[in-house]
Structures are given as C-alpha cells and as structure tokens.
Amino acid sequence: MNIQQHLTKNSLTWKEIELDLFRALQNAFAELFTALLEDIDRQLAETRDKRRYYLKDKRRTTIQTLFGEVTFERNYYDLTVSSAARYASSKCGQPDKIKYWK
C-alpha cells in the first residue's frame, strides 16, 4: 500500500500526518546523533595519551537534545599518577589529597 492509499484509508488529518513525520524524524536524528557521539568517544579513546589517562569506566549517559532524550555509552578517564608524584605528595604531608594508581 502506498502512502496516498494509507492516508486515504485511515483518513488522517494533516496535523496527525505532520506529528507522525516529526516523531519519525526525531527518532532518526536521535539515532544518528547517538552514533555520532559514540564515534567521537571512540576517536578520543584511540588518540588519548594512554600514559597520562587511563580508562576508569564506561557508562550509559542520557542527555536532552532538540530530538528528545538521547542515550549513549561513553568512556570516563582519570589521570595516572606516577611514582614520583606519589613520593612527592607523601613528603608534603598530604598523601590523602591525591589518588593512587599503578
């Protein structure tokens, strides 16, 4: 069944047609935007300074956009602290102010 037959048979109003099309476009753009954000995150993961930043976690994040809510997975990073920095912070008397990782 083509679009014209569908519209005639179901007797949709122009407002209903417009809303259906708008919702379909919102969903399509939200999916495209999600793919774009996840691709940017993947590129950042590949090009980050791995000696300085380590992957701490990967979480689902939801943001509000013009297309509605968009949920995507993103990486979270933290700084890697060197042995010299740990030694210096312990000598300054503030070892609890810095996070330690190997």
SULCOR-V469604 format. One line per field, one symbol per residue. ss: DSSP state (a for helix, b for strand, c for the rest). phi: phi as a letter, one per 30 degrees, with the letter a starting at -180 (. if undefined). psi: psi as a letter, one per 20 degrees, with the letter a starting at -180 (. if undefined). Layout:
ss=???
phi=???
psi=???
This chain:
ss=ccaaaaaaaacccaaaaaaaaaaaaaaaaaaaaaaaaaaaaaaaaaacccccbbbbbbbbbbbbbccbbbbbbbbbbbbcccaaaaaaaaacccaaaccccc
phi=.dddddddddhddddddddddddddeddddddddddddddddddddcddddcccddabbdbcbdbddjdbcbcbdcbbddcdddddddddddibdddbdcbc
psi=prgggggggilqrhgggggggggghggghggghgggghgghggghhirnihhpqogrpqpppqprhiappprpqqprqqpprhghggghhhijlhiiqqpq.
